[in-house]
Amino acid sequence: MNATLDPRQAAPAHGSRFVRACLRQPVDRTPVWFLRQAGRYMPEYMAVRKHHSLLDICRTPEVASEVTITAAERLGVDAAIIFADLLLPFTPMGLDFEFVAGEGPQVNTPVRSFEHVKALRTDRIDDLSYVALSIEKVAKHFAPPRADGDQLGIIGFCGAPFTLASYMIEGGSSRNYIETKKMMYSDGAAWSMLMEKLVTVLTGFAAQQVEAGADVIQIFDSWAGALSVTDYRQYCLSWTTQLVESVRALGVPVIYFGVDTASLLPTMRETGADVIGLDWRIPLAEGWEAVGSGCGVQGNLDPIALFAPEDILRARVKEVLDAAAKKPGHIFNLGHGIVPGTPVDNVIRVVEWVKELG
């Protein structure tokens, strides 16, 4: 962990309770937002999707900002995460991909050789500027403080090197990550070059977002849970740490999130991220103990609990808040993203309960 960045903890209080929580500064109540809070469960989003593909929305700042703003305002959350996709950096790197109905993202020509890695570009980061333009619009919209005096936080994001590499190599989602691990184990030169190129592009991409007005950057390591602690430490930790340190050097906090990562939490903390996102599989108090008291945590309600009857859902929300025990540095969220079909009213109720109980 880069200890030279720690003085930011003593910085003046930010106008956003969400950002203050990321820095483990005092807040009047627990801030709340949701992974995939703008998505297919929300009628307003589905109305937009009738006229635009997912990638069209991401690449059209007027539409991406509208979707982002609508979700944050409808739910009453404390932060808006820009509507984008993890794989957007692939295109300027020279790697085409598409979304296949029912199957998710698909890379047309997976990266499987040193030569292919060598051909990937790092000099076209400016092609991603449409995300920064979306953030500018969102930041401008939320610039005036809300009625309670709080400034809504603006979240930018990017994928982590391992997760993006796995998409590149597998050609899409995977159950066992065989091709990814084959390159990790057998072609160190290709793996190192791929990691280096991804860190370069992701650092530049994050810098664009911060310059445009992002208060926090979340780094998604969606597939890190597929790794043993040994493999994560040997093949991923140094590269992820480099990315986290580069983003923190921009002057914003970093949230680092992975799925099914209970065994990795102490090692993930070594990246120096300000906040570690917890999935729902580990009790929050246990997860916080694993990352240590000098780090914030985000989470960690089971997304499917949003389908539960009101009494059970409220009890689960209270359980998460009780486990956090009002310690500085907790951000209420789900342990993963909101899924299609989730009742919008239940999501809104959770926000209200966090404001009441937190």
DRENBA-121911 format. One record per residue: x, y, z of N, C-alpha, C in turn; residue in one letter. Coordinates in pm, whole numbers, plus 50000, padded with zeros to 5 digits. Layout:
BEGIN
XYZXYZXYZA
...
//
This chain:
BEGIN
500844988150000500005000050000500885012450000M
500475022749927501245034949917500875044350031N
501675044450136501335052250254501435067250229A
502115071550121502285085750096500965092650066T
499925084950033498635091050000497735092750123L
498155087350238497295087550355496925101450404D
497755111950386497355125150434496015129850380P
495515124250274494205128250223493125125450328R
493375116250419492395113450523492165125650612Q
493145134350619493015146250702492545158350623A
492175156250496491725167250412490425173050466A
490105185650432488845191650475487665183150429P
486595183650507485415175550477484845179350341A
484565169450260483975171350128482485174050143H
481905180850044480485183950050479575172050034G
480115160549998479315148549977479545138650091S
478445134350155478605124350261479155111350203R
478825108450078479355096450014480885097050005F
481415108249960482875109549949483505109550087V
482885116250183483435116150319483485101950374R
482465094050346482485080150393483615072350327A
483845074850198484955068150129486285071050196C
486405083050253487635087250320487615084550470L
486545077550515486385074050657486285086450745R
485745097250688485465109250766484055108250825Q
483765116150928482445115450992481325119150895P
480195112250906478995115250827477785115250919V
476735122450878475535123250960474715110450954D
474875102850845474215089850830474945081950723R
474655069050719475295060250621474845063850479T
475765066650388475365069150249474975056150179P
474125057150077473625045350007473565047949857V
473985038049781473745037649637473765022949598W
473495019849470473375005949429474165003149301F
474804991549299475404986749176474274984049074L
474474988448951473474987448844472144994048883R
472245005848945471015012648985470255018148866Q
470925019948753470235022948627470295010248543A
469175003248531469224990548460467864985348422G
467824972748382466634967048319465464964848414R
465644966948543464534965748637463674978348638Y
464194989348579463565002448589462825006048461M
461525009048468460745012048347461315023548266P
461865033748332462405045148259463585040948171E
464385031748223465515026948145465045018548026Y
464075009848051463565001347942462935009647832M
462345021047868461785029947765462895035447676A
464035038547735465175043347655465715032047566V
465755019847621466295008547545465445005047422R
464205009447418463385007047299463945014247177K
464735024747202465255033047093466765032447080H
467455026547177468925026547176469455013147224H
470525008447162471224996747215472025000847337S
472504990947412473304994047530474535002347493L
475214998347388476415005647349476075019547296L
474935021047229474505034347185474315043547305D
473705038247411473505046347531474855050547588I
475775040947602477095043847659477825054647580C
477695054247447478485062947360477795075847323R
476605078347378475875090647351475705098247481T
476535108347507476525115047637475165120147681P
474365125147589473055130347627472175119247685E
472265107447626471435096247672472015089847798V
473335087547799473975081347916473775089948041A
473895103048026473705111848142472255111848187S
471325111448091469905111048126469575098548206E
470065087048162469815074448231470415074848372V
471625080148383472295081148513471525089948610T
471125101648563470415111348647469045106148689I
468315100348593466975095348622466985084948734T
467915075648726467975065148829468325070848965A
469315079648972469725085349101468595093249166A
467875100749084466795108949139465585100449177E
465265090549096464105082149127464325074549258R
465545069949282465805061849401466135070149524L
466605082449504466975090849618468285087049682G
469205081349604470495076749657471455088249676V
472615085249735473615095449766474725096449663D
474685088049561475715088549457475135083549326A
475625089249217475235085049082476455079049014A
476325066848967477425060548893477135061848745I
478105066548670477885069448529477495056748454I
476555058048362476135046548283477185044048175F
477865032948185478905029248091479055014048097A
480085008648035480314994248038481804991648056D
482114980748126483524977448154484344975948027L
483734971047919484504967347801484724978747703L
484244990647732484405001747639485865004147597L
486865002447686488245004747642488734995047535P
488024984047513488484974347413488534980547273F
487544988547239487464993847103488675002247066T
489065012347146490265019847110491555011547117P
491505000247187492664991447189492724982547065M
491704983346981491694975546857491004962246867G
490144960546970489484947846993487974949846983L
487374944146880485934945746859485154936446951D
484004941346999483114932947078481684937247053F
480754928747092479334931747078478574924847190E
477324928747207476464922147305475494913147231F
475544900347264474694890447200473514887547292V
472314888447239471114886647319471154873247391A
470954873747522470914861647603472264856147641G
473344861747587474674856547615475634866847673E
475314879547661476184889847714477264894047616G
478344900047664479394905247575480164893947507P
480524896447382481284886547305482384893747229Q
483624889847253484784895147181484954887047054V
484944893646941484904886546813486184878646785N
487324884046825488604877046805489354876946938T
489184866647019489844866247151491364867447139P
491954873147243493404875047249494034862247304V
494774855247221495324842347264496834840847240R
497504851347190498924849847156499684862547191S
501004861147201501874872647225501714883047115F
501614878146991501494887246876500214895446885E
499144889046927497884896346939497954906647051H
498574903047163498744912547272499584924447224V
500644921447151501534931947102500794941747012K
499794936946940499064945446845498054954646914A
497724951847038496754960347108497324974347128L
496494984347108496954998247110496695004847245R
497515014547278497335022347401497335037347372T
497305041147246497455055247206496155061747163D
495015055247191493745060947146492765062647262R
493295065747379492445067347496491435078547477I
491805088747398490885099847375489605095447307D
489615083647244488395078647181487305075547284D
487685074847412486735072047518486165084847581L
486445096347522486075109047584484565110847599S
483775102647529482325103847544481875100547686Y
482615092047755482275089147895482505101547981V
483615108447957483895120748031482815131348003A
482365132147879481315141747846480025138347921L
479725125447935478545121348012478695125648158S
479875123648214480115127348353479985142448371I
480485150248275480355164748284478885168848296E
478045162748216476615166048218475985162148352K
476345150448403475805146048532476295155048644V
477575158248643478135166848748477495180648745A
477255185848628476605198948617475185198348673K
474475187548641473085186148688473025185648840H
473955178548900473925176749045474805186649120F
475265197149053476145206849119475485213849236A
474215218249224473595224749341473375214649453P
473715218149575473465209049688471975205949701P
471665194249757470275190449776469685197549897R
468405195049921467695202050028468355200050164A
468975188250183469615185550312471045190850319D
471455198150214472805203950211473875194750159G
473505182350127474495172650080474715174049930D
475925171449888476285171349746476255156949698Q
475455153949598475415140249549476755136449487L
477275124749523478575120349471478465115149328G
479505117349251479555112549112480635101749103I
480235089849059481145078449052481495075348907I
482785075448878483265069848752483785055748779G
484055048248674484545034748699485305029148580F
485995018248609486685010548505486814996248554C
487154987248465487424973548504488824972248560G
489064961648634490414958548683491164950748574A
492494951148578493264944448472492934929748454P
492794922148563492514907848547491164905448482F
490154912548527488814910348472488754913948325T
489344925048285489324928648143490174918948062L
491294914548117492114904748045491344891848024A
490564887748125489824875248111488764876248002S
488104887847993487154889847884487854889247749Y
489004895647740489754895847614490154881747572M
490634873947666491204860947634490134850347615I
489124850447701488054840447690487094843547576E
487004856347542486054860547439484694863847496G
484544863547627483274866447694483324861147835G
482164859147894482114853348028482594838948025S
483014833848141483544820348147483214814248283S
483194801048288482984794148415484324790648481R
485294786648400486554781648454487794789848417N
487674799148322488784807948283490014799948242Y
489784789548164490874780648124491884788048038I
491424795047934492364801847844493114812947915E
492434820048004493084830748079494204825148165T
493914814548236494924808948326496054802148248K
495734796848132496804791148048497804801848011K
497324813847972498264824547940499014828948065M
498314830348178498974834148302500124824748335M
499834811848327500814801848370501924799548267Y
501594800548139502494795548034503184806147950S
502654818347950503244828647864503374841547944D
504364841748030504564853248118504794866148043G
505464865447927505734877547851504434883647798A
503574875147744502294879947691501424885347804A
501374878047917500544882348029501004895848083W
502304897348103502844909948156502584921448061S
502754919147932502504929747835501024933647834M
500144923747843498714926547845498344934547970L
498854930648085498574938048207499074952348199M
500294953948146500864967348136500034976248045E
499594970647932498784978647840497444982247901K
496834972847971495544975848033495684986548141L
496724985748223496914995848326497115009648263V
497865010348154498075023048085496765029148037T
495965020947971494695025947917493725029448029V
493625020848129492665023148237493035035348320L
494335037748339494755049748412494345062248336T
494575062248206494175073848125492665075748122G
491945064648114490485065148113489955070848244F
490515066448356490095071548486490425086448499A
491575090448447491965104548454490965113348379A
490495108748264489475116148190488225118048275Q
487825107548344486605108048424486745117448543Q
487905117148608488135125948722488165140448676V
488825143148567488885156748515487495161948480E
486615152748438485255156648400484335158848519A
484755154448638483945156948756483645144948843G
484215133248813484005121648899484675123849034A
483915121449142484435123249277485165110849328D
484795099249274485315086349317485415077549193V
486395068649191486485058549086486315044849150I
485375037049095485235023149139485895014149037Q
486725005149084487404995348998486724981849019I
486164976548910485444963948917486364952348880F
486554943148973487304930848945486314919248954D
485374919148862484224910148869484624895448877S
485724891748813486084877548804487274873748890W
487734882748976488894879549061488634867649152A
487374865249186487044854049272487344840549210G
487674840149081488064827649016489494823649048A
490214832349118491634830149145491874825349287L
492874816949303493374813749437494144825849489S
494394826049620495164837049677496554837449616V
497164825849596498504825249538498514831149397T
497544827249314497524832349177497194847149173D
496274851549257495954865849262497204873849299Y
497914868949400499094876249445500194876149338R
500374864849269501474863749174501194870649042Q
499944870148994499654874548859498834887448849Y
498274892048961497344903348953497644914649050C
498104911549169498174921549275499014933649235L
500184931449179501064942849149500444952049045S
499764946048945499164954248839497954961948891W
497144955448972495984962249028496424973249122T
497464970449200498004980649291498494992649212T
499164990249101499645001249018498475009848969Q
497385003348929496225010848882495595018748997L
495415012349111494815019249226495665031349266V
496965029649274497825040649315497785052049213E
497725048649085497665059048981496365066948990S
495265060049019493985066949030493935075449157V
494415070049267494425077949392495295090249378R
496335089349297497215100849276496485112149203A
495345109149142494535119449078493765127649181L
493785123249308493145130749415491765126149451G
491385114049408490045108849441490185095349510V
489195091749593489195078549655488905067649552P
489315055549585489085043849499488305033449578V
487245028249515486515016649566486915004749480I
487324993949542487754981949468486794970749502Y
486144965149401485074955449423485274942849340F
485074931449403485074918749333483964909949383G
483694899249312482614889949347483214876649391V
482654870949498483114858149551484584858949592D
484924869749662486324872649693486644871949842T
485844864849920486064864450064487494860350100A
488014850450028489374845650058490444855550016S
490084864849928491064874349874491094887749947L
490144890150036489974903450093491244909150156L
491974901850240493184907750298494204911550190P
494294903650084495234906649977494744918249893T
493454918949866492894930349792493174943349865M
493154942949997493434955050076494834960250050R
495754951350014497134955449988497254964649866E
496214965549785496254974749671496274989249716T
495824991949838495765005649886494455012549857G
493455005249807492145011249781491555016849910A
490825027849898490215034150015489055026050070D
488325019449980487145011750017487204998349944V
486874987750013486754974549950485274970849947I
484764967549829483394963049816483264948549856G
482254945449936482014931849983480794926049912L
480884913549867479684907249816478874901849934D
477714896049906476784892150013477144878950080W
478164871950031478454858550083479174858850217R
479754870150250480494871150376479794881350466I
479604878250595479014888150685479844900950685P
479174912250690479884924950676480964926650782L
480644923650906481644925351013482874916750988A
482644904550941483764895550911484594900950794E
483914906150693484634911850580485444924050619G
484854932450705485564944550749486784940750832W
486644930650914487794925950991488904920850899E
488504914450789489494908950696490284919850626A
489654931150595490384941850526491064951250624V
490624951250750491294959350850490584972450877G
490794977750994490094989751039490495002350964S
491635002150896492095013950825491535015250685G
490465007950655489885007650521488375008350533C
487715015250441486265015150437485745002750368G
484454999950387483834988750317482514993250256V
482144986650148480894989450078480084976650067Q
478814977350099477954965750083476974964450198G
476424952250214476594940950123475324932450124N
474184939050100472894932250095472824923049973L
472304911049992472084901849880471094908249783D
471454909849655470534916149559469164909249552P
469144896249575467874888949565466994891349687I
467564896649795466744900449910465754911349871A
466014918449763465094928849716463774923049667L
463714910049650462474903349612461694898449735F
462264899749856461674894049977460504902550026A
459634896650110458584904450175459194915850256P
458404926050280458904938350340459564935950476E
458964927350560459534925450693460904918750687D
461064909150595462364902450582463384911850522I
462994919550421463924928850358464404939250458L
463494944850534463894954850633464844948750736R
464574936350777465464929750873466854927850815A
466944924650686468254922750623469004936050613R
468294946750583468924959950579469464963650717V
468654961450819469084964650955470274956050997K
470294943550952471414934650985472734940250932E
472714945250807473924951050749474344963550826V
473384972150855473694984450927474184981651068L
473564972051136474004968451271475434963051269D
475754955151165477104949551155478144960451135A
477754971051062478684982251041478854990551167A
477844990251254477924996551387478275011451380A
477845017951272478055032451256479535036451255K
480415027051228481845030551218482075038851092K
482945048751097483235056750977483765047850865P
483275049950745483805042650631482875032250574G
481615031650622480675022050562479785029050461H
479665022950342478745027350238477765015950214I
476485018450230475495007950209475305005750059F
475334992950021475144989149882474714974549880N
474504969349762474264955149745475594947849736L
475524934649747476714926549729477014923649585G
476154928049495476364927749350475284936649290H
475064936049158474144945249095472684941349106G
471814951449092470374949149086470074940748962I
469234930548977468944921548865467614925448801V
467424921848673466154924648606464984918648683P
463864925748683462674920948752462564925348896G
463614931648949463574936449088462494947149103T
461654946149205460624956449226461244969949260P
460974980049181461554993249203461164998649341V
459934996249381459485001249511460304995549626D
460744983249612461574977349717462934984049724N
463474987649609464764994749607464615008249676V
463535015149645463285028149708463105026649859I
462405016049901462215013750045463555011650116R
464455004450052465765002250114466475015450136V
466425024350037467045037550054466425044850173V
465115044450183464435051250294464815045150428E
464925031850434465295025350560466725028550600W
467625029150501469025032650533469085046750588V
468305055850530468275069650581467675070250721K
466725061650748466085061350879466965054850985E
467585043550949468295035351048469795038251052L
470315043950944471755045250930472335057850984G
//
